[in-house]
Amino acid sequence: MMNRRHTYLQVGDYVYHRRYSHWGIGEVVEEWNSNLPGGLCFVKVEFEDGRVRIFDNDFKSLSCCYYAGLIRINGGGD
C-alpha cells in the first residue's frame, strides 16, 4: 500500500513567510515528488530578495513548510 502525500503548495502559488517578512513575496516555481513510497516532496520558492529557497511540501510532515511559517497568499497556478 502506498503512502499518499497531501501537498500544500503548487507551482504558481504565491507565499510569504511569517517570521521572515524581509524575504518579500515568493512564487513557487518548481515541485519535486518522489515516486517511492514514503519518499519526500519539496517545493522551490523564488523570493523578492532574489534568493531561492526549498521547503518540505508534505502537509502530513511535521516539517511541512506550512508549520514552518510559509503562508499561501492565493491559489495561483491554473
mmCIF file of the N, C-alpha and C atoms, coordinates in Angstrom:
data_MODEL
# 
_entry.id   MODEL 
# 
loop_
_atom_site.group_PDB 
_atom_site.id 
_atom_site.type_symbol 
_atom_site.label_atom_id 
_atom_site.label_alt_id 
_atom_site.label_comp_id 
_atom_site.label_asym_id 
_atom_site.label_entity_id 
_atom_site.label_seq_id 
_atom_site.pdbx_PDB_ins_code 
_atom_site.Cartn_x 
_atom_site.Cartn_y 
_atom_site.Cartn_z 
_atom_site.occupancy 
_atom_site.B_iso_or_equiv 
_atom_site.pdbx_formal_charge 
_atom_site.auth_seq_id 
_atom_site.auth_comp_id 
_atom_site.auth_asym_id 
_atom_site.auth_atom_id 
_atom_site.pdbx_PDB_model_num 
ATOM 1   N N  . MET A 1 1  ? 0.839  -1.189 0.000   1.00 0.00 ? 1  MET A N  1 
ATOM 2   C CA . MET A 1 1  ? 0.000  0.000  0.000   1.00 0.00 ? 1  MET A CA 1 
ATOM 3   C C  . MET A 1 1  ? 0.880  1.248  0.000   1.00 0.00 ? 1  MET A C  1 
ATOM 4   N N  . MET A 1 2  ? 0.580  2.173  -0.888  1.00 0.00 ? 2  MET A N  1 
ATOM 5   C CA . MET A 1 2  ? 1.387  3.388  -0.996  1.00 0.00 ? 2  MET A CA 1 
ATOM 6   C C  . MET A 1 2  ? 0.934  4.423  0.019   1.00 0.00 ? 2  MET A C  1 
ATOM 7   N N  . ASN A 1 3  ? 1.901  5.146  0.542   1.00 0.00 ? 3  ASN A N  1 
ATOM 8   C CA . ASN A 1 3  ? 1.643  6.235  1.475   1.00 0.00 ? 3  ASN A CA 1 
ATOM 9   C C  . ASN A 1 3  ? 1.343  7.481  0.665   1.00 0.00 ? 3  ASN A C  1 
ATOM 10  N N  . ARG A 1 4  ? 0.118  7.954  0.667   1.00 0.00 ? 4  ARG A N  1 
ATOM 11  C CA . ARG A 1 4  ? -0.250 9.107  -0.143  1.00 0.00 ? 4  ARG A CA 1 
ATOM 12  C C  . ARG A 1 4  ? 0.105  10.411 0.564   1.00 0.00 ? 4  ARG A C  1 
ATOM 13  N N  . ARG A 1 5  ? 0.761  11.314 -0.168  1.00 0.00 ? 5  ARG A N  1 
ATOM 14  C CA . ARG A 1 5  ? 1.131  12.617 0.380   1.00 0.00 ? 5  ARG A CA 1 
ATOM 15  C C  . ARG A 1 5  ? 0.011  13.623 0.151   1.00 0.00 ? 5  ARG A C  1 
ATOM 16  N N  . HIS A 1 6  ? -0.100 14.570 1.050   1.00 0.00 ? 6  HIS A N  1 
ATOM 17  C CA . HIS A 1 6  ? -1.030 15.680 0.888   1.00 0.00 ? 6  HIS A CA 1 
ATOM 18  C C  . HIS A 1 6  ? -0.184 16.928 0.763   1.00 0.00 ? 6  HIS A C  1 
ATOM 19  N N  . THR A 1 7  ? -0.052 17.426 -0.458  1.00 0.00 ? 7  THR A N  1 
ATOM 20  C CA . THR A 1 7  ? 0.805  18.586 -0.680  1.00 0.00 ? 7  THR A CA 1 
ATOM 21  C C  . THR A 1 7  ? 0.067  19.870 -0.333  1.00 0.00 ? 7  THR A C  1 
ATOM 22  N N  . TYR A 1 8  ? 0.827  20.855 0.061   1.00 0.00 ? 8  TYR A N  1 
ATOM 23  C CA . TYR A 1 8  ? 0.293  22.144 0.490   1.00 0.00 ? 8  TYR A CA 1 
ATOM 24  C C  . TYR A 1 8  ? 0.338  23.166 -0.644  1.00 0.00 ? 8  TYR A C  1 
ATOM 25  N N  . LEU A 1 9  ? 1.474  23.254 -1.340  1.00 0.00 ? 9  LEU A N  1 
ATOM 26  C CA . LEU A 1 9  ? 1.668  24.267 -2.376  1.00 0.00 ? 9  LEU A CA 1 
ATOM 27  C C  . LEU A 1 9  ? 1.799  23.641 -3.755  1.00 0.00 ? 9  LEU A C  1 
ATOM 28  N N  . GLN A 1 10 ? 1.484  24.439 -4.778  1.00 0.00 ? 10 GLN A N  1 
ATOM 29  C CA . GLN A 1 10 ? 1.627  24.029 -6.166  1.00 0.00 ? 10 GLN A CA 1 
ATOM 30  C C  . GLN A 1 10 ? 2.390  25.103 -6.925  1.00 0.00 ? 10 GLN A C  1 
ATOM 31  N N  . VAL A 1 11 ? 2.944  24.735 -8.076  1.00 0.00 ? 11 VAL A N  1 
ATOM 32  C CA . VAL A 1 11 ? 3.629  25.705 -8.924  1.00 0.00 ? 11 VAL A CA 1 
ATOM 33  C C  . VAL A 1 11 ? 2.657  26.829 -9.261  1.00 0.00 ? 11 VAL A C  1 
ATOM 34  N N  . GLY A 1 12 ? 3.118  28.062 -9.120  1.00 0.00 ? 12 GLY A N  1 
ATOM 35  C CA . GLY A 1 12 ? 2.298  29.238 -9.394  1.00 0.00 ? 12 GLY A CA 1 
ATOM 36  C C  . GLY A 1 12 ? 1.707  29.883 -8.154  1.00 0.00 ? 12 GLY A C  1 
ATOM 37  N N  . ASP A 1 13 ? 1.737  29.182 -7.018  1.00 0.00 ? 13 ASP A N  1 
ATOM 38  C CA . ASP A 1 13 ? 1.236  29.772 -5.772  1.00 0.00 ? 13 ASP A CA 1 
ATOM 39  C C  . ASP A 1 13 ? 2.175  30.881 -5.304  1.00 0.00 ? 13 ASP A C  1 
ATOM 40  N N  . TYR A 1 14 ? 1.605  31.900 -4.674  1.00 0.00 ? 14 TYR A N  1 
ATOM 41  C CA . TYR A 1 14 ? 2.382  32.975 -4.065  1.00 0.00 ? 14 TYR A CA 1 
ATOM 42  C C  . TYR A 1 14 ? 2.318  32.824 -2.555  1.00 0.00 ? 14 TYR A C  1 
ATOM 43  N N  . VAL A 1 15 ? 3.446  33.084 -1.904  1.00 0.00 ? 15 VAL A N  1 
ATOM 44  C CA . VAL A 1 15 ? 3.566  32.850 -0.461  1.00 0.00 ? 15 VAL A CA 1 
ATOM 45  C C  . VAL A 1 15 ? 4.352  33.973 0.208   1.00 0.00 ? 15 VAL A C  1 
ATOM 46  N N  . TYR A 1 16 ? 4.268  34.010 1.527   1.00 0.00 ? 16 TYR A N  1 
ATOM 47  C CA . TYR A 1 16 ? 5.156  34.837 2.339   1.00 0.00 ? 16 TYR A CA 1 
ATOM 48  C C  . TYR A 1 16 ? 5.505  34.032 3.580   1.00 0.00 ? 16 TYR A C  1 
ATOM 49  N N  . HIS A 1 17 ? 6.576  34.431 4.254   1.00 0.00 ? 17 HIS A N  1 
ATOM 50  C CA . HIS A 1 17 ? 6.992  33.722 5.461   1.00 0.00 ? 17 HIS A CA 1 
ATOM 51  C C  . HIS A 1 17 ? 6.679  34.594 6.667   1.00 0.00 ? 17 HIS A C  1 
ATOM 52  N N  . ARG A 1 18 ? 5.970  34.026 7.642   1.00 0.00 ? 18 ARG A N  1 
ATOM 53  C CA . ARG A 1 18 ? 5.560  34.787 8.833   1.00 0.00 ? 18 ARG A CA 1 
ATOM 54  C C  . ARG A 1 18 ? 6.727  35.395 9.593   1.00 0.00 ? 18 ARG A C  1 
ATOM 55  N N  . ARG A 1 19 ? 7.817  34.659 9.725   1.00 0.00 ? 19 ARG A N  1 
ATOM 56  C CA . ARG A 1 19 ? 8.951  35.142 10.522  1.00 0.00 ? 19 ARG A CA 1 
ATOM 57  C C  . ARG A 1 19 ? 9.986  35.914 9.721   1.00 0.00 ? 19 ARG A C  1 
ATOM 58  N N  . TYR A 1 20 ? 9.961  35.786 8.412   1.00 0.00 ? 20 TYR A N  1 
ATOM 59  C CA . TYR A 1 20 ? 10.984 36.424 7.576   1.00 0.00 ? 20 TYR A CA 1 
ATOM 60  C C  . TYR A 1 20 ? 10.337 37.310 6.518   1.00 0.00 ? 20 TYR A C  1 
ATOM 61  N N  . SER A 1 21 ? 9.579  38.292 6.955   1.00 0.00 ? 21 SER A N  1 
ATOM 62  C CA . SER A 1 21 ? 8.866  39.173 6.024   1.00 0.00 ? 21 SER A CA 1 
ATOM 63  C C  . SER A 1 21 ? 9.830  39.933 5.117   1.00 0.00 ? 21 SER A C  1 
ATOM 64  N N  . HIS A 1 22 ? 11.084 40.109 5.559   1.00 0.00 ? 22 HIS A N  1 
ATOM 65  C CA . HIS A 1 22 ? 12.071 40.820 4.733   1.00 0.00 ? 22 HIS A CA 1 
ATOM 66  C C  . HIS A 1 22 ? 12.439 40.035 3.470   1.00 0.00 ? 22 HIS A C  1 
ATOM 67  N N  . TRP A 1 23 ? 12.064 38.754 3.381   1.00 0.00 ? 23 TRP A N  1 
ATOM 68  C CA . TRP A 1 23 ? 12.277 37.984 2.146   1.00 0.00 ? 23 TRP A CA 1 
ATOM 69  C C  . TRP A 1 23 ? 11.366 38.489 1.038   1.00 0.00 ? 23 TRP A C  1 
ATOM 70  N N  . GLY A 1 24 ? 10.223 39.090 1.416   1.00 0.00 ? 24 GLY A N  1 
ATOM 71  C CA . GLY A 1 24 ? 9.236  39.546 0.438   1.00 0.00 ? 24 GLY A CA 1 
ATOM 72  C C  . GLY A 1 24 ? 8.317  38.408 0.022   1.00 0.00 ? 24 GLY A C  1 
ATOM 73  N N  . ILE A 1 25 ? 7.584  38.632 -1.042  1.00 0.00 ? 25 ILE A N  1 
ATOM 74  C CA . ILE A 1 25 ? 6.653  37.639 -1.578  1.00 0.00 ? 25 ILE A CA 1 
ATOM 75  C C  . ILE A 1 25 ? 7.466  36.620 -2.386  1.00 0.00 ? 25 ILE A C  1 
ATOM 76  N N  . GLY A 1 26 ? 7.043  35.371 -2.294  1.00 0.00 ? 26 GLY A N  1 
ATOM 77  C CA . GLY A 1 26 ? 7.700  34.316 -3.056  1.00 0.00 ? 26 GLY A CA 1 
ATOM 78  C C  . GLY A 1 26 ? 6.727  33.636 -3.990  1.00 0.00 ? 26 GLY A C  1 
ATOM 79  N N  . GLU A 1 27 ? 7.265  33.084 -5.075  1.00 0.00 ? 27 GLU A N  1 
ATOM 80  C CA . GLU A 1 27 ? 6.455  32.315 -6.018  1.00 0.00 ? 27 GLU A CA 1 
ATOM 81  C C  . GLU A 1 27 ? 6.997  30.899 -6.097  1.00 0.00 ? 27 GLU A C  1 
ATOM 82  N N  . VAL A 1 28 ? 6.110  29.911 -6.005  1.00 0.00 ? 28 VAL A N  1 
ATOM 83  C CA . VAL A 1 28 ? 6.514  28.516 -6.148  1.00 0.00 ? 28 VAL A CA 1 
ATOM 84  C C  . VAL A 1 28 ? 6.809  28.285 -7.630  1.00 0.00 ? 28 VAL A C  1 
ATOM 85  N N  . VAL A 1 29 ? 8.055  27.910 -7.930  1.00 0.00 ? 29 VAL A N  1 
ATOM 86  C CA . VAL A 1 29 ? 8.470  27.755 -9.320  1.00 0.00 ? 29 VAL A CA 1 
ATOM 87  C C  . VAL A 1 29 ? 8.721  26.303 -9.712  1.00 0.00 ? 29 VAL A C  1 
ATOM 88  N N  . GLU A 1 30 ? 8.798  25.411 -8.728  1.00 0.00 ? 30 GLU A N  1 
ATOM 89  C CA . GLU A 1 30 ? 9.053  24.010 -9.046  1.00 0.00 ? 30 GLU A CA 1 
ATOM 90  C C  . GLU A 1 30 ? 8.585  23.119 -7.903  1.00 0.00 ? 30 GLU A C  1 
ATOM 91  N N  . GLU A 1 31 ? 8.123  21.913 -8.265  1.00 0.00 ? 31 GLU A N  1 
ATOM 92  C CA . GLU A 1 31 ? 7.701  20.898 -7.297  1.00 0.00 ? 31 GLU A CA 1 
ATOM 93  C C  . GLU A 1 31 ? 8.471  19.619 -7.571  1.00 0.00 ? 31 GLU A C  1 
ATOM 94  N N  . TRP A 1 32 ? 8.891  18.925 -6.532  1.00 0.00 ? 32 TRP A N  1 
ATOM 95  C CA . TRP A 1 32 ? 9.505  17.601 -6.662  1.00 0.00 ? 32 TRP A CA 1 
ATOM 96  C C  . TRP A 1 32 ? 8.720  16.638 -5.802  1.00 0.00 ? 32 TRP A C  1 
ATOM 97  N N  . ASN A 1 33 ? 8.324  15.517 -6.379  1.00 0.00 ? 33 ASN A N  1 
ATOM 98  C CA . ASN A 1 33 ? 7.622  14.483 -5.637  1.00 0.00 ? 33 ASN A CA 1 
ATOM 99  C C  . ASN A 1 33 ? 8.271  13.146 -5.928  1.00 0.00 ? 33 ASN A C  1 
ATOM 100 N N  . SER A 1 34 ? 8.695  12.457 -4.892  1.00 0.00 ? 34 SER A N  1 
ATOM 101 C CA . SER A 1 34 ? 9.301  11.141 -5.037  1.00 0.00 ? 34 SER A CA 1 
ATOM 102 C C  . SER A 1 34 ? 8.255  10.129 -5.469  1.00 0.00 ? 34 SER A C  1 
ATOM 103 N N  . ASN A 1 35 ? 8.646  9.206  -6.333  1.00 0.00 ? 35 ASN A N  1 
ATOM 104 C CA . ASN A 1 35 ? 7.750  8.136  -6.752  1.00 0.00 ? 35 ASN A CA 1 
ATOM 105 C C  . ASN A 1 35 ? 7.800  6.951  -5.792  1.00 0.00 ? 35 ASN A C  1 
ATOM 106 N N  . LEU A 1 36 ? 8.720  6.976  -4.857  1.00 0.00 ? 36 LEU A N  1 
ATOM 107 C CA . LEU A 1 36 ? 8.878  5.877  -3.909  1.00 0.00 ? 36 LEU A CA 1 
ATOM 108 C C  . LEU A 1 36 ? 7.944  6.039  -2.720  1.00 0.00 ? 36 LEU A C  1 
ATOM 109 N N  . PRO A 1 37 ? 7.368  4.934  -2.237  1.00 0.00 ? 37 PRO A N  1 
ATOM 110 C CA . PRO A 1 37 ? 6.538  5.015  -1.037  1.00 0.00 ? 37 PRO A CA 1 
ATOM 111 C C  . PRO A 1 37 ? 7.344  5.592  0.123   1.00 0.00 ? 37 PRO A C  1 
ATOM 112 N N  . GLY A 1 38 ? 6.773  6.550  0.817   1.00 0.00 ? 38 GLY A N  1 
ATOM 113 C CA . GLY A 1 38 ? 7.465  7.189  1.933   1.00 0.00 ? 38 GLY A CA 1 
ATOM 114 C C  . GLY A 1 38 ? 8.484  8.223  1.499   1.00 0.00 ? 38 GLY A C  1 
ATOM 115 N N  . GLY A 1 39 ? 8.571  8.472  0.192   1.00 0.00 ? 39 GLY A N  1 
ATOM 116 C CA . GLY A 1 39 ? 9.527  9.452  -0.330  1.00 0.00 ? 39 GLY A CA 1 
ATOM 117 C C  . GLY A 1 39 ? 9.121  10.870 0.023   1.00 0.00 ? 39 GLY A C  1 
ATOM 118 N N  . LEU A 1 40 ? 9.998  11.785 -0.255  1.00 0.00 ? 40 LEU A N  1 
ATOM 119 C CA . LEU A 1 40 ? 9.792  13.186 0.119   1.00 0.00 ? 40 LEU A CA 1 
ATOM 120 C C  . LEU A 1 40 ? 9.199  13.997 -1.026  1.00 0.00 ? 40 LEU A C  1 
ATOM 121 N N  . CYS A 1 41 ? 8.650  15.156 -0.689  1.00 0.00 ? 41 CYS A N  1 
ATOM 122 C CA . CYS A 1 41 ? 8.207  16.108 -1.703  1.00 0.00 ? 41 CYS A CA 1 
ATOM 123 C C  . CYS A 1 41 ? 8.613  17.507 -1.237  1.00 0.00 ? 41 CYS A C  1 
ATOM 124 N N  . PHE A 1 42 ? 9.090  18.277 -2.196  1.00 0.00 ? 42 PHE A N  1 
ATOM 125 C CA . PHE A 1 42 ? 9.608  19.610 -1.910  1.00 0.00 ? 42 PHE A CA 1 
ATOM 126 C C  . PHE A 1 42 ? 9.070  20.612 -2.913  1.00 0.00 ? 42 PHE A C  1 
ATOM 127 N N  . VAL A 1 43 ? 9.137  21.894 -2.540  1.00 0.00 ? 43 VAL A N  1 
ATOM 128 C CA . VAL A 1 43 ? 8.863  22.984 -3.471  1.00 0.00 ? 43 VAL A CA 1 
ATOM 129 C C  . VAL A 1 43 ? 10.037 23.952 -3.455  1.00 0.00 ? 43 VAL A C  1 
ATOM 130 N N  . LYS A 1 44 ? 10.289 24.547 -4.610  1.00 0.00 ? 44 LYS A N  1 
ATOM 131 C CA . LYS A 1 44 ? 11.315 25.578 -4.744  1.00 0.00 ? 44 LYS A CA 1 
ATOM 132 C C  . LYS A 1 44 ? 10.583 26.909 -4.875  1.00 0.00 ? 44 LYS A C  1 
ATOM 133 N N  . VAL A 1 45 ? 10.968 27.874 -4.031  1.00 0.00 ? 45 VAL A N  1 
ATOM 134 C CA . VAL A 1 45 ? 10.293 29.174 -3.995  1.00 0.00 ? 45 VAL A CA 1 
ATOM 135 C C  . VAL A 1 45 ? 11.310 30.281 -4.260  1.00 0.00 ? 45 VAL A C  1 
ATOM 136 N N  . GLU A 1 46 ? 10.990 31.149 -5.234  1.00 0.00 ? 46 GLU A N  1 
ATOM 137 C CA . GLU A 1 46 ? 11.816 32.335 -5.515  1.00 0.00 ? 46 GLU A CA 1 
ATOM 138 C C  . GLU A 1 46 ? 11.183 33.518 -4.794  1.00 0.00 ? 46 GLU A C  1 
ATOM 139 N N  . PHE A 1 47 ? 11.984 34.176 -3.939  1.00 0.00 ? 47 PHE A N  1 
ATOM 140 C CA . PHE A 1 47 ? 11.502 35.321 -3.175  1.00 0.00 ? 47 PHE A CA 1 
ATOM 141 C C  . PHE A 1 47 ? 11.984 36.636 -3.781  1.00 0.00 ? 47 PHE A C  1 
ATOM 142 N N  . GLU A 1 48 ? 11.330 37.719 -3.382  1.00 0.00 ? 48 GLU A N  1 
ATOM 143 C CA . GLU A 1 48 ? 11.668 39.050 -3.890  1.00 0.00 ? 48 GLU A CA 1 
ATOM 144 C C  . GLU A 1 48 ? 13.075 39.488 -3.503  1.00 0.00 ? 48 GLU A C  1 
ATOM 145 N N  . ASP A 1 49 ? 13.648 38.894 -2.467  1.00 0.00 ? 49 ASP A N  1 
ATOM 146 C CA . ASP A 1 49 ? 15.013 39.259 -2.081  1.00 0.00 ? 49 ASP A CA 1 
ATOM 147 C C  . ASP A 1 49 ? 16.058 38.637 -3.012  1.00 0.00 ? 49 ASP A C  1 
ATOM 148 N N  . GLY A 1 50 ? 15.588 37.917 -4.045  1.00 0.00 ? 50 GLY A N  1 
ATOM 149 C CA . GLY A 1 50 ? 16.496 37.346 -5.030  1.00 0.00 ? 50 GLY A CA 1 
ATOM 150 C C  . GLY A 1 50 ? 16.981 35.942 -4.697  1.00 0.00 ? 50 GLY A C  1 
ATOM 151 N N  . ARG A 1 51 ? 16.607 35.405 -3.565  1.00 0.00 ? 51 ARG A N  1 
ATOM 152 C CA . ARG A 1 51 ? 17.045 34.073 -3.144  1.00 0.00 ? 51 ARG A CA 1 
ATOM 153 C C  . ARG A 1 51 ? 15.998 33.027 -3.486  1.00 0.00 ? 51 ARG A C  1 
ATOM 154 N N  . VAL A 1 52 ? 16.481 31.826 -3.756  1.00 0.00 ? 52 VAL A N  1 
ATOM 155 C CA . VAL A 1 52 ? 15.620 30.662 -3.973  1.00 0.00 ? 52 VAL A CA 1 
ATOM 156 C C  . VAL A 1 52 ? 15.754 29.778 -2.745  1.00 0.00 ? 52 VAL A C  1 
ATOM 157 N N  . ARG A 1 53 ? 14.621 29.360 -2.198  1.00 0.00 ? 53 ARG A N  1 
ATOM 158 C CA . ARG A 1 53 ? 14.636 28.509 -1.001  1.00 0.00 ? 53 ARG A CA 1 
ATOM 159 C C  . ARG A 1 53 ? 13.778 27.284 -1.257  1.00 0.00 ? 53 ARG A C  1 
ATOM 160 N N  . ILE A 1 54 ? 14.171 26.161 -0.638  1.00 0.00 ? 54 ILE A N  1 
ATOM 161 C CA . ILE A 1 54 ? 13.486 24.896 -0.838  1.00 0.00 ? 54 ILE A CA 1 
ATOM 162 C C  . ILE A 1 54 ? 12.843 24.459 0.471   1.00 0.00 ? 54 ILE A C  1 
ATOM 163 N N  . PHE A 1 55 ? 11.587 24.006 0.383   1.00 0.00 ? 55 PHE A N  1 
ATOM 164 C CA . PHE A 1 55 ? 10.808 23.643 1.560   1.00 0.00 ? 55 PHE A CA 1 
ATOM 165 C C  . PHE A 1 55 ? 10.153 22.283 1.387   1.00 0.00 ? 55 PHE A C  1 
ATOM 166 N N  . ASP A 1 56 ? 9.945  21.595 2.512   1.00 0.00 ? 56 ASP A N  1 
ATOM 167 C CA . ASP A 1 56 ? 9.164  20.358 2.561   1.00 0.00 ? 56 ASP A CA 1 
ATOM 168 C C  . ASP A 1 56 ? 7.716  20.728 2.253   1.00 0.00 ? 56 ASP A C  1 
ATOM 169 N N  . ASN A 1 57 ? 7.075  19.975 1.344   1.00 0.00 ? 57 ASN A N  1 
ATOM 170 C CA . ASN A 1 57 ? 5.722  20.315 0.904   1.00 0.00 ? 57 ASN A CA 1 
ATOM 171 C C  . ASN A 1 57 ? 4.684  19.264 1.301   1.00 0.00 ? 57 ASN A C  1 
ATOM 172 N N  . ASP A 1 58 ? 5.041  18.340 2.169   1.00 0.00 ? 58 ASP A N  1 
ATOM 173 C CA . ASP A 1 58 ? 4.113  17.286 2.589   1.00 0.00 ? 58 ASP A CA 1 
ATOM 174 C C  . ASP A 1 58 ? 3.360  17.755 3.834   1.00 0.00 ? 58 ASP A C  1 
ATOM 175 N N  . PHE A 1 59 ? 2.074  18.065 3.666   1.00 0.00 ? 59 PHE A N  1 
ATOM 176 C CA . PHE A 1 59 ? 1.267  18.617 4.760   1.00 0.00 ? 59 PHE A CA 1 
ATOM 177 C C  . PHE A 1 59 ? 1.200  17.677 5.962   1.00 0.00 ? 59 PHE A C  1 
ATOM 178 N N  . LYS A 1 60 ? 1.390  16.375 5.735   1.00 0.00 ? 60 LYS A N  1 
ATOM 179 C CA . LYS A 1 60 ? 1.356  15.405 6.829   1.00 0.00 ? 60 LYS A CA 1 
ATOM 180 C C  . LYS A 1 60 ? 2.664  15.367 7.614   1.00 0.00 ? 60 LYS A C  1 
ATOM 181 N N  . SER A 1 61 ? 3.705  15.991 7.094   1.00 0.00 ? 61 SER A N  1 
ATOM 182 C CA . SER A 1 61 ? 5.014  16.005 7.741   1.00 0.00 ? 61 SER A CA 1 
ATOM 183 C C  . SER A 1 61 ? 5.085  17.126 8.774   1.00 0.00 ? 61 SER A C  1 
ATOM 184 N N  . LEU A 1 62 ? 5.719  16.858 9.899   1.00 0.00 ? 62 LEU A N  1 
ATOM 185 C CA . LEU A 1 62 ? 5.886  17.895 10.922  1.00 0.00 ? 62 LEU A CA 1 
ATOM 186 C C  . LEU A 1 62 ? 6.801  19.020 10.464  1.00 0.00 ? 62 LEU A C  1 
ATOM 187 N N  . SER A 1 63 ? 7.602  18.768 9.428   1.00 0.00 ? 63 SER A N  1 
ATOM 188 C CA . SER A 1 63 ? 8.494  19.806 8.909   1.00 0.00 ? 63 SER A CA 1 
ATOM 189 C C  . SER A 1 63 ? 7.931  20.482 7.656   1.00 0.00 ? 63 SER A C  1 
ATOM 190 N N  . CYS A 1 64 ? 6.633  20.309 7.418   1.00 0.00 ? 64 CYS A N  1 
ATOM 191 C CA . CYS A 1 64 ? 5.985  20.944 6.265   1.00 0.00 ? 64 CYS A CA 1 
ATOM 192 C C  . CYS A 1 64 ? 6.187  22.458 6.316   1.00 0.00 ? 64 CYS A C  1 
ATOM 193 N N  . CYS A 1 65 ? 6.326  23.058 5.146   1.00 0.00 ? 65 CYS A N  1 
ATOM 194 C CA . CYS A 1 65 ? 6.548  24.500 5.066   1.00 0.00 ? 65 CYS A CA 1 
ATOM 195 C C  . CYS A 1 65 ? 5.429  25.307 5.735   1.00 0.00 ? 65 CYS A C  1 
ATOM 196 N N  . TYR A 1 66 ? 4.214  24.776 5.774   1.00 0.00 ? 66 TYR A N  1 
ATOM 197 C CA . TYR A 1 66 ? 3.114  25.470 6.445   1.00 0.00 ? 66 TYR A CA 1 
ATOM 198 C C  . TYR A 1 66 ? 3.412  25.627 7.934   1.00 0.00 ? 66 TYR A C  1 
ATOM 199 N N  . TYR A 1 67 ? 3.837  24.543 8.576   1.00 0.00 ? 67 TYR A N  1 
ATOM 200 C CA . TYR A 1 67 ? 4.139  24.582 10.006  1.00 0.00 ? 67 TYR A CA 1 
ATOM 201 C C  . TYR A 1 67 ? 5.405  25.399 10.287  1.00 0.00 ? 67 TYR A C  1 
ATOM 202 N N  . ALA A 1 68 ? 6.264  25.532 9.277   1.00 0.00 ? 68 ALA A N  1 
ATOM 203 C CA . ALA A 1 68 ? 7.493  26.310 9.430   1.00 0.00 ? 68 ALA A CA 1 
ATOM 204 C C  . ALA A 1 68 ? 7.248  27.806 9.236   1.00 0.00 ? 68 ALA A C  1 
ATOM 205 N N  . GLY A 1 69 ? 6.025  28.184 8.799   1.00 0.00 ? 69 GLY A N  1 
ATOM 206 C CA . GLY A 1 69 ? 5.700  29.607 8.685   1.00 0.00 ? 69 GLY A CA 1 
ATOM 207 C C  . GLY A 1 69 ? 5.414  30.117 7.296   1.00 0.00 ? 69 GLY A C  1 
ATOM 208 N N  . LEU A 1 70 ? 5.419  29.247 6.280   1.00 0.00 ? 70 LEU A N  1 
ATOM 209 C CA . LEU A 1 70 ? 5.147  29.674 4.919   1.00 0.00 ? 70 LEU A CA 1 
ATOM 210 C C  . LEU A 1 70 ? 3.632  29.704 4.696   1.00 0.00 ? 70 LEU A C  1 
ATOM 211 N N  . ILE A 1 71 ? 3.099  30.867 4.311   1.00 0.00 ? 71 ILE A N  1 
ATOM 212 C CA . ILE A 1 71 ? 1.665  31.058 4.164   1.00 0.00 ? 71 ILE A CA 1 
ATOM 213 C C  . ILE A 1 71 ? 1.329  31.354 2.697   1.00 0.00 ? 71 ILE A C  1 
ATOM 214 N N  . ARG A 1 72 ? 0.361  30.611 2.169   1.00 0.00 ? 72 ARG A N  1 
ATOM 215 C CA . ARG A 1 72 ? -0.083 30.823 0.781   1.00 0.00 ? 72 ARG A CA 1 
ATOM 216 C C  . ARG A 1 72 ? -0.949 32.067 0.726   1.00 0.00 ? 72 ARG A C  1 
ATOM 217 N N  . ILE A 1 73 ? -0.662 32.944 -0.236  1.00 0.00 ? 73 ILE A N  1 
ATOM 218 C CA . ILE A 1 73 ? -1.434 34.183 -0.412  1.00 0.00 ? 73 ILE A CA 1 
ATOM 219 C C  . ILE A 1 73 ? -2.653 33.922 -1.278  1.00 0.00 ? 73 ILE A C  1 
ATOM 220 N N  . ASN A 1 74 ? -2.453 33.191 -2.382  1.00 0.00 ? 74 ASN A N  1 
ATOM 221 C CA . ASN A 1 74 ? -3.562 32.846 -3.257  1.00 0.00 ? 74 ASN A CA 1 
ATOM 222 C C  . ASN A 1 74 ? -3.261 31.534 -3.967  1.00 0.00 ? 74 ASN A C  1 
ATOM 223 N N  . GLY A 1 75 ? -4.231 31.014 -4.672  1.00 0.00 ? 75 GLY A N  1 
ATOM 224 C CA . GLY A 1 75 ? -4.081 29.727 -5.346  1.00 0.00 ? 75 GLY A CA 1 
ATOM 225 C C  . GLY A 1 75 ? -3.123 29.734 -6.509  1.00 0.00 ? 75 GLY A C  1 
ATOM 226 N N  . GLY A 1 76 ? -3.014 30.847 -7.250  1.00 0.00 ? 76 GLY A N  1 
ATOM 227 C CA . GLY A 1 76 ? -2.113 30.895 -8.404  1.00 0.00 ? 76 GLY A CA 1 
ATOM 228 C C  . GLY A 1 76 ? -2.396 29.746 -9.352  1.00 0.00 ? 76 GLY A C  1 
ATOM 229 N N  . GLY A 1 77 ? -1.374 29.277 -10.032 1.00 0.00 ? 77 GLY A N  1 
ATOM 230 C CA . GLY A 1 77 ? -1.478 28.102 -10.906 1.00 0.00 ? 77 GLY A CA 1 
ATOM 231 C C  . GLY A 1 77 ? -2.543 28.226 -11.966 1.00 0.00 ? 77 GLY A C  1 
ATOM 232 N N  . ASP A 1 78 ? -3.289 27.123 -12.168 1.00 0.00 ? 78 ASP A N  1 
ATOM 233 C CA . ASP A 1 78 ? -4.268 27.048 -13.241 1.00 0.00 ? 78 ASP A CA 1 
ATOM 234 C C  . ASP A 1 78 ? -5.416 27.967 -12.989 1.00 0.00 ? 78 ASP A C  1 
# 
